[in-house]
Amino acid sequence: MSTSDSSPPDRGVPDGGVPDGAPADGAAPDRRPLIALTWVWVGAPLAYGLYELVRKATQLFTG
């Protein structure tokens, strides 16, 4: 098997060199709002759960 017979695996980059879904100018899309929303989506229930845990643990150990 020669090196010309094997091709690199397809990584979702067309012949133009721009990944699928990326703007044509090469700039990556701004995902900061999505990341912030995801942190709030996970962090708010987590913070509330920790608050309730501390509150109920305090009741349990102090009577």
C-alpha positions as CSV (number, residue, x, y, z in Angstrom):
1,M,0.0,0.0,0.0
2,S,1.5,3.3,-1.0
3,T,1.0,6.6,0.7
4,S,-1.0,8.0,-2.2
5,D,-3.6,5.3,-1.7
6,S,-4.5,6.4,1.8
7,S,-6.3,9.6,2.4
8,P,-6.6,11.4,5.8
9,P,-9.9,10.8,7.6
10,D,-12.7,13.2,6.9
11,R,-12.8,15.8,9.7
12,G,-15.8,17.9,8.4
13,V,-13.5,20.4,6.6
14,P,-14.4,20.8,2.9
15,D,-11.8,21.4,0.2
16,G,-11.9,25.1,0.9
17,G,-10.4,24.6,4.4
18,V,-13.3,26.2,6.3
19,P,-15.1,23.9,8.8
20,D,-18.7,23.2,8.2
21,G,-20.9,25.8,9.9
22,A,-18.1,28.4,10.3
23,P,-18.4,31.8,8.7
24,A,-16.6,32.1,5.4
25,D,-14.2,34.8,6.7
26,G,-12.7,32.2,9.0
27,A,-13.9,33.8,12.3
28,A,-15.3,31.4,14.8
29,P,-18.9,32.1,15.9
30,D,-19.2,33.8,19.3
31,R,-20.4,31.2,21.8
32,R,-19.9,33.2,24.9
33,P,-23.7,33.9,25.4
34,L,-24.4,30.2,25.0
35,I,-21.6,29.3,27.5
36,A,-23.0,31.8,30.0
37,L,-26.5,30.5,29.6
38,T,-25.3,26.9,30.2
39,W,-23.5,27.9,33.4
40,V,-26.6,29.6,34.7
41,W,-28.7,26.6,33.6
42,V,-26.5,24.2,35.6
43,G,-25.3,26.6,38.3
44,A,-28.6,28.0,39.6
45,P,-30.1,24.6,40.6
46,L,-26.7,23.5,41.9
47,A,-26.5,26.6,44.1
48,Y,-30.1,26.1,45.3
49,G,-29.4,22.5,46.1
50,L,-26.3,23.3,48.1
51,Y,-28.2,26.0,50.0
52,E,-31.0,23.5,50.9
53,L,-28.4,20.9,51.9
54,V,-26.7,23.3,54.3
55,R,-30.0,24.5,55.7
56,K,-31.3,21.0,56.4
57,A,-28.0,19.8,57.7
58,T,-27.9,22.7,60.1
59,Q,-31.5,21.7,61.3
60,L,-30.5,18.1,61.6
61,F,-27.4,18.7,63.8
62,T,-28.7,21.6,65.9
63,G,-32.1,20.2,66.7
